[in-house]
Amino acid sequence: MVDSLLTRIESLMPKLSKGQKLIANYIQTEYGKAAFMTAAKLGETVGVSESTVVRFATELGYSGYPKMQQAMQEMIRDKLTSFQRIEVSQSRIGNGSVIEHVLNSDIDNIKQTIEETSHEDFKKSVKAISEAKTIYIYALRSSSALGSFLGYYLNLIFGNVKVVSTADKARIYEEFNRIGEGDVMIGISFPRYSHHTSTAMKFAMDKGATVIGLTDSMNSPIAQTATYVLLARSDMATIVDSLVAPLSLINALVVATVIEKKDDVVATFKDLEKAWYNYGVYNRDPNELEVDIASQDNTEESK
């Protein structure tokens, strides 16, 4: 559970040393700030050494301070209001470069995503999407941008895609009324988690659909209502949700799906290229396109 850190502190409080109790008391009252402090900064804030902070983390059962810090961050991720996010972000960046901090944070998120997301669930998700009768994508608020992006490419590949982004309770279940066995629902939600997304995913699962959850943690309510879970690290830069790692994972999902359905996709995009040319969708040298299409057709005929 996300509050297990505070539970551990409470149960071990009588056994902690004086210095460790100072850390414990600070985390209990100011975990929103402590979650983004280094071990050295936390020690300096409460008046103990960095090594005392590290020993405190291991005393609580974590492999090191980074794991305890991660537990604190997961605990607050869905609880901070917008103005609290601004305060936390300002304290993290301090007088440093905003662009370096944000971009380096995104790099770290992608690295963690590579380590944490399940390759097995990823493969099964690709297979389920490739074989689905209808693909439903549900994403709200800032996650709706991810849903639209994923829906655009999957619709080009398959044409049996329905993107839903309504928060109206009646319309949610109207949109998903026909979902059932053989269908796939992809629910996308990151902190602050949407209650509508997790309940809609449960509805889809109860109707027999395969449900894929794209979220940031196994503690997310999205992970609890999914057949397969794809984890992508998200972070916050003031009120802005960093969705770089989730978008990168979506890119991988689309690429893997294209590879899975290569023959069908090639045929589809040949038709699209001709349509795009005939109706002037892109500004391109028409002679070049005619040669490209002709050469592709000749190549296929010679096989």
HELIX and SHEET records of a PDB file:
HELIX    1   1 SER A    4  LEU A   12  1                                   9    
HELIX    2   2 MET A   13  LYS A   15  5                                   3    
HELIX    3   3 LYS A   18  ALA A   34  1                                  17    
HELIX    4   4 ALA A   39  VAL A   46  1                                   8    
HELIX    5   5 GLU A   50  GLU A   59  1                                  10    
HELIX    6   6 TYR A   65  ILE A   76  1                                  12    
HELIX    7   7 SER A   82  ILE A   93  1                                  12    
HELIX    8   8 VAL A   98  GLU A  116  1                                  19    
HELIX    9   9 HIS A  119  GLU A  131  1                                  13    
HELIX   10  10 ARG A  141  SER A  143  5                                   3    
HELIX   11  11 SER A  144  ILE A  157  1                                  14    
HELIX   12  12 LYS A  169  GLU A  175  1                                   7    
HELIX   13  13 HIS A  195  ASP A  206  1                                  12    
HELIX   14  14 ALA A  223  THR A  225  5                                   3    
HELIX   15  15 VAL A  244  GLU A  260  1                                  17    
HELIX   16  16 LYS A  262  ASN A  278  1                                  17    
HELIX   17  17 PRO A  286  SER A  302  1                                  17    
SHEET    1   A 5 VAL A 161  VAL A 164  0                                        
SHEET    2   A 5 ILE A 135  ALA A 139  1                                        
SHEET    3   A 5 VAL A 184  ILE A 188  1                                        
SHEET    4   A 5 THR A 210  THR A 215  1                                        
SHEET    5   A 5 TYR A 228  LEU A 231  1                                        
SHEET    1   B 2 ASP A 235  ALA A 237  0                                        
SHEET    2   B 2 VAL A 240  SER A 242 -1                                        
END                                                                             
